[in-house]
Amino acid sequence: MKIKIHLIALMLLVSGLSITTAASAKATAAAVTTTNAMTIDQQQMRANAIKDRVEEIKAMNISEMSATQRKELRHELKGMNKELRSMDPTVIYISGGALILIIILLIILL
């Protein structure tokens, strides 16, 4: 009986993780496709507009806002951050294990 309950719980956990991953992948893909269609000048203009909006948000008095307004601002800032990151695809991601392996190889070779 316990095995069945554990298997059901495991299946629910795994299915929940795949749904959230798919949703975040869709949002990232949408941001990438919109920025890929832009020319370099359009990307620079959009980056400047985002920079101006961030400065406006920094100038706001956030302590007077309600919780829902702060949440909307947070989501807006996260969306703008994703959009800016998709404009500059020159980022290299290295996992922790790969970093340790590179360091070990450098120590061995030097």
Number of C-alpha atoms within 10 A of each C-alpha: 5 7 8 9 10 11 11 12 12 12 12 11 11 11 11 11 11 10 11 11 10 11 11 11 11 12 13 16 12 14 18 19 11 12 19 13 10 13 10 12 9 12 17 13 12 18 16 12 12 17 14 12 15 15 11 10 13 10 9 10 8 13 8 9 11 9 11 9 12 14 12 11 15 12 12 14 16 12 15 19 12 15 21 19 16 20 19 11 9 8 8 6 7 9 9 9 9 11 11 12 12 12 12 12 11 10 9 8 7 6
